[in-house]
Amino acid sequence: MNHFTDPDSLWIENRTYDEIAVGDTATLLRTLRHEDIHMFAIMSGDINPAHVDAEYARSSIFTEVIAHGMWGGALISTLLGTQFPGPGTIYVDQTLHFSRPVRVGDTVTVTVRCDRKFDHNKHMILDCVCINQHGEKVIHGTAEVLAPSDKVRLVKTELPEFRLSDTRKTRFERLMQITHGLTPISMAVAHPCDAESLRGALLARDRGLIVPTLVGPEAKIRRLAEEFGMDLGDCRIVDTPHSHASAERAVALCRAGECEALMKGSLHTDELVSEVIRKDTGLRTARRMSHVFVMDVPTYPRLMLITDAAINVAPTLLEKADIVQNAIDLAHILHIPEPKVALLAAVETVNPAMPSTIDAAALCKMADRGQIRGGLLDGPLAFDNAISAAAALTKGIRSVVAGQADILVVPDIESGNMLAKQMEYLAEALAAGIVLGARVPFVLTSRADSAETRTTSTAIAVVMAHAKRNAVTRGDA
């Protein structure tokens, strides 16, 4: 009796009708992963909660998520189509009986045996059995196939890489967990006069993040809410005639302590920032203000903080020192105890013709001397070296930062803005934008940003405001 197994080779080869004798068998082994269940559900559209909803599955007779029955059936089909008989096989009939569930982690051995052959039409009957690692039969049945007459030996087709990632909603909810257990904060929303900025503020309210004070033309805000079916509830509205007055009044509310945080609405960034940075009436501190994008990138295993991509156009060395320290302080608030800071440039070596490389080297020395505290700095680093350990290894870079950076410090606003937008629009990053170094957290997002982005940004502000409250209580502020 001949026995054929799944060959680990570059070739796929069939067995013709004449080459197979009654009693010949072939086997295939496969271990079930969570990803297999999800991919099968995506492919088939079968989202039966017994397979994809762990909470529901716990209440079922199986007490946990199990594979779709036809996942095992697909393994039989795989064996028939690729090995035994292989390419050229045509399915005629299949019967299956399901004896036991297949659970995540189970290793299934699929065995197909030729029981009968019919010379007049080249059909054969195959016995099909799937057995788990405990020797228990989980699926059994029979298949009738038209076996190939012509010999085929081909190079295996290389399929594109397929990677499952969490849905955007899942990643959004995970990021929102940073506010778990925190009470709402008071927030002034400057000129929320388009649908997304108003919806973002109200969504943050409904999530229990903020108690919003809407600063802008009251009649316009109420018309907008009515048009888009948004419930203003008992929101406080501070009536102003135009966007400039909205910016001035919202900043004044924060400066007076009536609001703990500030959110940009539909007005232009420069219009609000100019009020924030006024010496006598703004929200400046001794620290240089800077912006940080907090990003959840599906292809990166940790939060990515990019700074500064919105406030400082061409920062000096000392301004960069504040930018770095601001980002490190935020990382601590986000429970990253010793953030790894990559100081980006086009190259990873110091070049006098490239000022960003000299600044990066100087910032590293400032950290060595205690002028920047709380993080691990390295630079200059090119972007690939900062986020890819393989790229760093190829270039011979030995660094605790390379390949695992938490914070990316860009040379200027142009490179930072382009990098952040690329992450968001090409890499499906979930982004939050926040300004640091002011008296209060300042949610600064693009006018094109969605309500979701505004809400995640608000979550960062809530965590910052509570950290400030705790610092005051401890006497640190």
C-alpha positions in Angstrom: 0.0 0.0 0.0 1.4 3.4 -1.0 1.1 6.3 1.5 1.4 9.9 0.3 2.0 12.9 2.7 1.9 16.6 2.1 5.4 17.3 0.7 7.2 20.4 1.9 8.6 21.3 -1.4 8.4 23.9 -4.1 6.4 21.6 -6.3 2.8 20.5 -6.5 2.3 17.1 -8.2 -0.8 15.0 -8.8 -1.5 11.2 -8.8 -3.3 10.0 -11.9 -6.1 7.5 -11.8 -3.7 4.8 -13.0 -1.1 5.6 -10.3 -3.5 5.2 -7.4 -4.4 1.8 -6.0 -7.2 0.9 -3.7 -6.0 1.3 -0.2 -3.6 4.1 -1.0 -3.8 7.1 1.5 -2.6 10.6 1.9 -2.6 12.9 5.0 -2.5 16.5 5.9 -1.9 18.1 9.4 -3.2 21.5 10.4 -3.5 23.3 13.8 -6.5 25.6 14.2 -5.7 29.3 15.1 -8.0 32.2 16.0 -6.9 33.7 12.7 -8.2 30.7 10.8 -11.6 31.1 12.3 -11.7 34.8 11.4 -10.4 34.3 7.9 -13.0 31.6 7.2 -15.7 33.9 8.6 -14.5 36.7 6.3 -14.3 34.5 3.3 -17.7 32.8 3.8 -19.7 35.5 5.5 -20.6 33.0 8.2 -20.5 35.2 11.4 -22.4 32.7 13.6 -21.5 33.9 17.1 -20.6 30.4 18.1 -17.5 31.0 16.0 -16.7 34.7 16.3 -18.2 35.9 19.6 -16.3 34.6 22.6 -18.8 36.0 25.1 -21.7 34.3 23.3 -19.7 31.1 22.9 -19.2 30.8 26.7 -22.9 30.4 27.1 -23.1 27.7 24.4 -22.9 23.9 24.9 -19.3 24.1 23.8 -18.4 26.9 26.3 -15.8 28.4 23.9 -15.3 29.5 20.3 -15.1 26.6 17.9 -14.2 26.2 14.2 -16.8 26.3 11.5 -17.7 22.8 10.6 -16.7 23.4 7.0 -13.2 24.5 8.0 -12.5 20.8 8.4 -14.3 20.1 5.2 -12.1 22.6 3.5 -9.0 20.7 4.7 -10.4 17.6 3.0 -10.9 19.6 -0.2 -7.3 20.9 0.1 -5.9 17.4 0.3 -7.9 16.2 -2.6 -7.1 19.2 -4.8 -3.4 19.5 -4.1 -2.1 16.0 -3.3 -4.4 13.1 -3.6 -5.3 12.9 -6.5 -4.2 16.5 -6.8 -4.4 19.0 -9.8 -7.0 17.9 -12.3 -9.3 16.3 -9.8 -13.0 17.2 -10.2 -15.3 16.9 -7.2 -18.4 14.8 -7.9 -19.9 14.2 -4.4 -19.0 14.7 -0.7 -20.7 13.5 2.4 -19.6 14.7 5.9 -20.5 13.7 9.4 -19.4 16.0 12.3 -18.7 14.1 15.5 -16.9 16.6 17.7 -16.1 20.3 17.6 -12.6 21.6 16.6 -11.3 24.1 19.1 -8.5 26.7 18.9 -5.2 24.9 19.4 -6.5 21.5 18.2 -4.3 19.8 15.6 -6.3 17.9 13.0 -4.9 15.1 10.9 -6.9 14.6 7.7 -6.6 11.2 6.1 -8.0 10.3 2.7 -8.0 6.6 1.5 -9.0 5.2 -1.9 -11.8 2.7 -1.3 -13.0 2.0 -4.8 -12.1 2.7 -8.4 -14.3 2.7 -11.5 -12.4 2.2 -14.7 -15.2 3.1 -17.1 -15.3 6.7 -16.0 -12.1 7.2 -13.9 -14.1 7.9 -10.8 -13.0 6.8 -7.3 -14.6 6.7 -3.9 -12.4 8.1 -1.1 -12.9 7.6 2.6 -12.2 10.9 4.5 -11.4 11.1 8.2 -10.3 14.1 10.4 -8.9 13.1 13.8 -7.7 15.5 16.6 -4.6 15.3 18.7 -6.3 13.0 21.2 -7.1 10.5 18.5 -10.8 11.4 18.5 -12.7 11.4 15.2 -14.1 14.9 14.5 -15.2 14.6 10.9 -15.7 11.6 8.6 -17.4 10.9 5.3 -16.8 9.9 1.7 -15.9 11.8 -1.4 -16.4 10.8 -5.0 -14.0 12.4 -7.5 -13.1 12.2 -11.2 -9.4 11.5 -10.9 -6.9 13.1 -13.4 -5.7 11.1 -16.3 -2.7 13.4 -17.2 0.4 13.8 -15.0 0.9 17.3 -13.6 3.9 18.7 -11.8 4.0 22.5 -11.3 5.8 25.0 -9.2 3.6 25.9 -6.2 1.8 29.2 -6.7 3.0 31.8 -4.2 0.0 33.6 -2.7 0.1 37.2 -1.5 0.8 37.6 2.2 -2.5 37.9 4.1 -2.5 39.6 7.5 -5.5 40.1 9.8 -5.6 43.2 11.9 -8.1 44.5 14.5 -11.0 46.5 13.1 -10.8 50.2 13.4 -13.7 50.1 15.9 -11.7 47.6 18.1 -8.6 49.8 18.0 -10.7 52.8 18.8 -12.2 51.1 21.9 -8.8 49.9 23.0 -7.4 53.4 22.8 -10.4 54.7 24.7 -9.6 52.4 27.6 -7.0 54.8 28.8 -9.8 56.9 30.3 -11.4 53.9 32.2 -12.4 55.0 35.7 -11.8 58.7 35.1 -14.5 61.3 35.6 -15.5 63.8 32.9 -13.6 67.1 32.6 -14.9 70.5 31.6 -13.8 71.4 28.1 -14.2 74.6 26.1 -15.0 73.8 22.4 -14.0 76.7 20.2 -16.4 77.4 17.3 -17.9 73.9 16.7 -19.7 75.1 13.6 -19.5 72.1 11.3 -21.0 68.7 11.6 -17.8 66.8 12.5 -16.5 69.2 15.1 -19.9 69.4 16.9 -20.4 65.6 16.6 -16.9 65.0 18.1 -17.7 67.1 21.1 -21.0 65.5 21.7 -19.6 62.0 21.1 -17.0 62.8 23.8 -19.8 64.0 26.0 -21.8 60.8 25.5 -18.8 58.7 26.2 -18.5 60.4 29.6 -15.2 62.1 28.7 -16.2 65.8 29.0 -18.7 68.3 30.0 -18.5 70.6 27.0 -19.0 74.3 26.8 -19.7 75.2 23.2 -18.3 78.6 22.3 -19.6 80.0 19.1 -22.7 81.5 17.3 -25.5 79.9 19.3 -28.1 80.1 16.5 -25.7 78.5 14.1 -24.8 75.7 16.5 -28.5 74.9 17.2 -29.4 74.9 13.5 -26.5 72.5 12.8 -27.5 70.2 15.6 -31.1 70.1 14.4 -30.0 69.5 10.8 -27.9 66.5 11.6 -30.1 65.1 14.4 -27.6 65.8 17.2 -28.9 66.2 20.8 -27.4 69.3 22.5 -29.0 68.3 25.8 -28.0 70.6 28.6 -24.8 71.7 26.9 -23.7 75.2 27.9 -23.4 77.5 24.9 -21.4 80.7 25.1 -22.7 82.9 22.3 -20.1 84.7 20.1 -20.5 86.6 16.8 -17.7 85.0 14.9 -14.7 82.6 14.9 -12.2 85.1 16.2 -14.4 85.9 19.2 -14.9 82.2 19.8 -11.2 81.6 20.0 -10.7 84.5 22.4 -13.6 83.5 24.7 -12.7 79.8 24.8 -9.1 80.6 25.8 -10.4 83.0 28.4 -12.6 80.3 29.9 -9.5 78.0 30.3 -7.3 80.8 31.6 -9.9 81.6 34.3 -10.1 78.0 35.4 -13.7 77.5 34.2 -12.6 74.8 31.8 -9.9 72.2 32.2 -9.2 71.7 28.5 -9.6 73.3 25.1 -10.8 71.8 21.8 -10.5 73.3 18.4 -13.7 73.3 16.4 -14.1 74.4 12.8 -12.0 77.5 12.9 -8.6 77.8 11.4 -5.7 76.5 13.5 -3.8 79.8 13.3 -6.8 81.7 14.6 -7.0 79.7 17.8 -3.3 79.2 18.3 -2.7 82.9 18.1 -5.0 83.4 21.1 -3.4 80.5 23.0 0.1 81.9 22.7 -0.7 85.5 23.7 1.6 86.5 26.5 -0.9 88.4 28.6 -4.2 86.6 27.9 -3.2 83.2 26.5 -2.3 79.8 27.9 1.5 79.9 27.7 3.9 78.4 30.3 7.6 78.4 30.6 7.7 75.3 28.4 7.6 75.6 24.6 4.3 74.4 23.3 4.3 71.5 20.9 1.9 69.1 19.2 1.9 65.3 19.4 0.1 62.9 17.2 -0.7 59.7 19.2 -1.2 57.0 16.6 -2.3 53.4 16.7 -0.8 51.9 13.5 -2.0 48.4 12.7 1.4 47.3 11.4 3.4 48.6 14.5 3.3 46.8 17.8 3.1 49.9 20.1 1.6 53.4 20.2 3.5 55.8 18.0 4.0 59.4 19.1 5.0 61.8 16.3 6.1 65.3 17.2 6.0 68.2 16.2 3.8 68.1 13.1 1.5 71.1 13.7 2.9 73.9 15.9 6.6 74.5 15.5 7.6 75.2 11.9 11.4 75.0 12.1 12.3 74.5 15.7 15.7 75.5 17.1 17.8 73.1 19.2 16.4 74.4 22.5 12.9 74.3 21.2 13.4 70.7 20.1 14.6 70.0 23.7 11.2 71.2 24.9 9.4 69.3 22.2 11.2 66.1 23.2 10.5 66.6 26.9 6.8 67.4 26.3 6.5 64.1 24.4 8.3 62.1 27.1 6.0 63.6 29.8 2.9 62.6 27.7 4.3 59.1 27.3 4.6 58.8 31.1 1.0 59.8 31.4 0.1 57.1 28.9 1.9 54.5 31.0 5.0 54.2 28.9 7.5 54.4 31.8 10.8 54.9 29.8 9.8 55.9 26.3 12.3 55.3 23.5 12.8 58.5 21.5 14.1 58.4 17.9 15.4 61.7 16.6 14.7 61.4 12.9 16.8 62.6 10.0 17.3 61.4 6.4 20.4 59.5 7.5 21.7 57.8 10.6 25.1 59.5 10.7 26.0 63.1 11.7 26.5 65.2 8.7 27.4 68.9 9.1 25.5 69.7 5.8 22.3 68.4 7.4 21.4 70.4 10.5 18.8 67.9 11.7 21.6 65.3 12.3 23.6 67.8 14.4 20.6 68.7 16.4 19.8 65.0 17.0 23.3 64.3 18.3 23.2 67.4 20.5 19.8 66.3 22.0 21.3 62.9 22.8 24.1 64.6 24.7 21.6 66.9 26.5 19.8 63.7 27.7 23.1 62.3 28.9 23.7 65.5 30.9 20.2 65.5 32.4 18.8 68.4 30.4 16.2 66.0 29.0 14.8 63.4 31.5 12.7 60.4 31.5 13.4 58.8 28.2 16.0 57.0 26.1 17.2 59.0 23.2 19.0 58.0 20.0 19.7 59.9 16.8 20.1 60.7 14.1 18.1 57.8 12.9 16.4 57.4 9.5 12.8 56.4 9.7 13.4 52.8 8.7 16.0 52.4 11.4 13.7 53.9 14.0 10.8 51.5 13.5 12.4 48.4 12.0 14.9 46.3 13.9 15.8 44.4 10.7 16.7 47.7 8.9 18.8 48.8 11.9 20.6 45.4 12.0 21.3 45.6 8.3 23.0 49.0 8.8 24.9 47.8 11.8 23.1 50.1 14.2 23.3 49.0 17.9 20.7 50.9 19.8 18.0 50.4 22.5 15.8 52.7 20.5 16.3 51.5 16.9 13.5 49.3 15.7 11.3 49.9 18.8 10.8 53.7 19.0 7.8 55.0 21.0 8.4 58.6 20.0 9.4 59.9 16.6 10.8 63.5 16.7 10.8 65.0 13.3 13.1 67.8 12.0 10.4 70.2 11.1 6.7 70.7 10.6 6.7 69.7 6.9 8.3 66.3 7.5 6.2 65.7 10.5 2.9 66.6 8.9 3.6 64.5 5.9 4.6 61.5 8.0 1.6 61.7 10.2 -0.8 62.0 7.3 0.9 59.1 5.5 0.3 56.9 8.6 -3.3 58.0 8.8 -4.3 57.7 5.1 -2.0 54.9 3.8 -1.4 52.8 6.9 -4.9 53.1 8.4 -3.5 54.6 11.6 -6.0 55.8 14.2 -4.8 59.2 15.3 -5.2 61.6 18.2 -3.8 65.1 18.2 -2.9 67.1 21.3 -0.9 70.3 22.1 1.4 70.1 25.1 3.1 72.7 27.1 0.1 75.0 27.6 -1.8 75.6 30.9 -4.4 73.1 29.9 -4.5 70.2 27.4 -5.4 71.5 24.0 -7.1 69.2 21.5 -5.9 70.3 18.1 -7.1 68.4 15.1 -7.5 69.1 11.4 -10.7 70.5 10.1 -10.9 67.4 7.9 -10.6 65.0 10.9 -13.5 62.8 11.8 -15.6 62.9 15.0 -13.8 59.6 15.9 -10.4 61.4 15.7 -11.6 64.3 17.8 -13.0 61.8 20.4 -9.7 59.9 20.7 -7.9 63.2 21.0 -10.3 64.2 23.8 -9.4 61.0 25.6 -5.8 62.0 25.7 -6.8 65.4 27.1 -8.9 63.7 29.8 -5.9 61.6 30.9 -3.7 64.7 30.9 -6.2 66.8 32.9 -6.4 64.1 35.6 -2.7 63.8 35.7 -2.6 67.5 36.4 -5.2 67.2 39.1 -3.1 64.5 40.8 0.0 66.6 40.5 -1.7 69.5 42.3 -2.9 67.2 45.0 0.6 65.9 45.5 2.0 69.4 45.4 4.1 68.7 42.3 2.5 71.4 40.1 
